[in-house]
Amino acid sequence: ATRDEDSTCQQPKKVGNCKAAFPRVFFNSQTGQCENFIYGGCGGNDNNFETAEECENTC
């Protein structure tokens, strides 16, 4: 993994402060797994993928 991928995958899950409910996937660095979460639509970070496959390919 590159340094960018490492930092993306180490970021905490961040729902953001908007009220939407987008089903997304994040990499949980504590479990080493890509996991589902609900994204609010804004104020998130790079650890936010549309699919588990995209998460796994990055992390």
Backbone as numpy.savetxt, mean C-alpha at the origin, in Angstrom:
# Nx Ny Nz CAx CAy CAz Cx Cy Cz
15.41 -5.75 -4.84 14.56 -4.55 -4.84 15.44 -3.31 -4.84
14.97 -2.29 -5.48 15.70 -1.04 -5.49 15.42 -0.27 -4.21
16.15 0.78 -3.99 15.94 1.60 -2.81 14.52 2.17 -2.80
14.02 2.61 -3.96 12.66 3.15 -4.04 11.64 2.09 -3.63
11.81 0.87 -4.13 10.88 -0.20 -3.78 10.95 -0.49 -2.28
12.16 -0.48 -1.73 12.31 -0.74 -0.30 11.55 0.30 0.51
11.70 1.58 0.16 11.04 2.62 0.95 9.53 2.56 0.76
9.06 2.30 -0.45 7.62 2.18 -0.69 7.04 1.06 0.15
7.70 -0.07 0.15 7.16 -1.25 0.82 7.29 -1.16 2.33
8.15 -0.28 2.83 8.30 -0.10 4.28 7.33 0.93 4.83
6.69 1.71 3.97 5.77 2.73 4.45 4.58 2.08 5.15
4.06 2.73 6.19 2.89 2.17 6.87 1.64 2.30 6.01
0.67 1.46 6.30 -0.64 1.61 5.66 -1.16 2.99 5.99
-1.63 3.72 4.98 -2.14 5.07 5.23 -3.47 5.24 4.52
-4.54 5.28 5.30 -5.90 5.37 4.76 -6.15 6.75 4.16
-5.52 7.78 4.72 -5.76 9.15 4.25 -6.93 9.77 4.98
-7.21 11.03 4.68 -8.22 11.75 5.44 -9.47 12.08 4.64
-9.66 11.46 3.50 -10.90 11.64 2.76 -11.87 10.50 3.06
-13.09 10.64 2.59 -14.15 9.72 3.02 -14.55 8.69 1.96
-13.80 8.60 0.89 -14.10 7.58 -0.12 -13.74 6.21 0.45
-14.03 5.17 -0.30 -13.73 3.81 0.16 -13.26 2.98 -1.02
-11.99 3.17 -1.39 -11.42 2.41 -2.49 -10.75 1.16 -1.92
-11.15 -0.02 -2.40 -10.42 -1.22 -1.95 -9.04 -1.24 -2.58
-8.02 -1.27 -1.75 -6.64 -1.27 -2.22 -5.85 -2.32 -1.47
-4.60 -2.46 -1.86 -3.70 -3.44 -1.26 -2.45 -2.70 -0.81
-1.93 -3.05 0.36 -0.66 -2.50 0.82 0.25 -3.64 1.24
1.56 -3.37 1.27 2.52 -4.37 1.73 2.74 -4.17 3.23
2.41 -5.18 4.01 2.61 -5.13 5.45 4.03 -5.63 5.74
4.93 -4.69 6.06 6.33 -5.07 6.26 6.52 -5.91 7.52
5.56 -5.89 8.43 5.68 -6.71 9.65 5.37 -8.17 9.38
4.43 -8.43 8.45 4.08 -9.81 8.15 4.72 -10.30 6.86
5.25 -9.37 6.06 5.83 -9.75 4.77 4.79 -10.12 3.74
3.55 -9.67 3.94 2.45 -10.02 3.05 1.80 -8.77 2.48
1.23 -8.92 1.28 0.37 -7.88 0.73 -1.03 -8.10 1.30
-1.62 -7.05 1.85 -2.91 -7.17 2.52 -3.88 -6.10 2.02
-5.17 -6.42 2.10 -6.21 -5.49 1.67 -6.44 -4.40 2.70
-6.80 -3.22 2.23 -7.27 -2.15 3.11 -8.17 -1.23 2.32
-8.87 -0.35 3.02 -9.76 0.61 2.37 -9.08 1.97 2.37
-8.90 2.53 1.17 -8.23 3.82 1.00 -9.26 4.92 0.86
-9.06 6.02 1.58 -10.02 7.11 1.61 -10.02 8.00 0.38
-9.00 7.91 -0.47 -9.02 8.65 -1.72 -8.02 9.79 -1.80
-7.45 10.23 -0.68 -6.43 11.29 -0.73 -5.55 11.20 0.50
-4.38 11.81 0.42 -3.48 11.86 1.56 -2.81 10.55 1.89
-2.76 9.65 0.92 -2.10 8.38 1.16 -0.61 8.46 0.90
0.02 7.30 0.72 1.44 7.26 0.38 1.63 6.25 -0.75
2.88 5.93 -1.06 3.17 5.07 -2.21 2.86 3.60 -1.95
2.70 3.21 -0.70 2.39 1.82 -0.37 0.88 1.62 -0.52
0.44 1.64 -1.78 -0.99 1.66 -2.09 -1.13 1.14 -3.51
-1.62 -0.08 -3.66 -1.68 -0.74 -4.96 -3.12 -1.12 -5.29
-3.43 -1.12 -6.58 -4.78 -1.48 -7.00 -5.03 -2.98 -6.92
-3.98 -3.77 -7.08 -4.14 -5.23 -7.04 -3.05 -5.86 -6.19
-3.33 -7.06 -5.69 -2.33 -7.81 -4.94 -1.15 -8.14 -5.84
-1.42 -8.42 -7.11 -0.34 -8.75 -8.04 0.64 -7.59 -8.19
0.10 -6.37 -8.30 0.95 -5.19 -8.41 1.79 -5.01 -7.15
1.17 -5.23 -6.00 1.88 -5.15 -4.72 3.01 -6.18 -4.67
2.70 -7.42 -5.02 3.69 -8.49 -4.95 4.83 -8.27 -5.94
4.51 -7.72 -7.12 5.55 -7.46 -8.11 6.49 -6.35 -7.64
5.96 -5.40 -6.88 6.77 -4.27 -6.41 7.55 -4.65 -5.16
6.91 -5.37 -4.26 7.51 -5.66 -2.96 8.00 -7.10 -2.89
